[in-house]
Amino acid sequence: MPEASAEEFGVVAGKLHPTGVNLISRDWQQSELQIIDAAVARISQVLGSARAVQIATGGVRMERTPEGGGLTYGFWILPWWKRIVLGDPEFQQDPAWRGQVAEVHELGHAWDPQRSPVWVRVFNGAGRIVNAMSAFVAEEPGPTCYGGLMGPDCHFARVPREEWAESVAAYVFPEYTEWLRANLPAERDAGLRPKHKAFVEKQIEAVRKMVANDESQRA
């Protein structure tokens, strides 16, 4: 796949800037920039604005490495530590739009530590949002096997941080769990259930109020 030209990189970087998403390196393929652009546009639409994404995550840097891993470094004594690392595992998915889901999942991870005290971020622990979600949803299954579904054929332990990130991804992309149900037998019960959906909506409403307060102060 061809690498993006400087012009193509500049166009996407400029579109991302109001959301607080900044691309660290320039060695992105054109298709990868398209995935990032589409994913950030989708979550911006769901949250209500580009400014809402910036407030929710506090701004985040995106880095590409061949191995990727979908890692989010939420601890940021130094600004460049607060970043999302993406690579081939995230971008080379079938169907390709699942790369957008992976990116929004990582933005969900960045959202939680933004509301967390420094000692939680140091040890990469669950923040206030994740802890509140666990209390709110109680025993209700998460949306996917990786996100706490705990189905009979799921092979992942229930990890609240991943349950939150998968809930964000499933809310932003309803077609995600539809695809999982249709294509992966272990995910036949995948879906964003009422309590999880209500909790995500509560966090979105909180961010929208922050945006409104910010705009009123700027006026």
Residue, then its C-alpha position, 0 to 999 in steps of 0.5 A: m500500500p502506498e504511503a500518504s503524501a505530505e499533502e494527504f497527511g497535512v489534510v488529515a492532520g488539519k481535520l483532526h486538530p480540533t479534536g485534539v488528536n495529533l499524529i506523531s509520525r508521518d509514515w502513515q499509509q493513505s488507507e490508514l489515514q482514511i481509517i483514522d479520519a473516518a473513526v474520529a469523524r464518527i466519534s465526533q458526530v456521536l459526541g456532538s462536536a470535535r471539541a467534545v472529543q478533545i474535552a473527553t480525551g484531553g487530546v492524545r497523540m497517535e503513533r504508528t509502529p509495525e507491531g502496533g498493539g492498540l496500546t493507550y498510554g494514559f500516564w502523561i507526566l511528559p506530554w508525549w507519553k499520552r499516546i495511542v500506538l496503532g499498527d498492522p494488527e489494527f489497520q489490516q482487519d477484515p472488513a477494513w472498517r473494524g480498524q475504525v472500531a479499534e481506534v475508537h476503542e483506544l480513544g475510550h481508553a484515553w477518555d477514562p484516565q482523563r478523569s483519573p487522579v495521577w496515581v491511577r494513571v501511573f499504574n494504568g489502573a481503572g479510573r473514575i469512569v470505569n469504576a462508576m461503570s462497574a458499579f452501575v452495570a453490576e452483573e449485566p454482561g458487557p458487549t463483546c467477549y473482549g469487553g466482558l460478555m462472559g459467554p460460554d465460548c468466550h475466552f477472555a476474563r472480564v476486565p472493566r477497562e476493556e469493558w468500558a472501551e468496548s462499550v464506547a466502540a459498540y455505542v459509536f458503531p452499532e454495526y460492530t456487534e451486529w457483525l460479531r453476532a453474524n460472523l463469530p459463533a463465540e460472539r452470538d450474544a454480543g450487543l450493548r445492553p441497556k445499562h451499558k448503553a445508558f452509562v455511555e450516554k451519561q458520559i456523553e451528556a457530561v462531556r456535552k455539558m463541559v463543552a457548553n460551559d467552555e463555550s459560555q466562558r469563551a463568549 
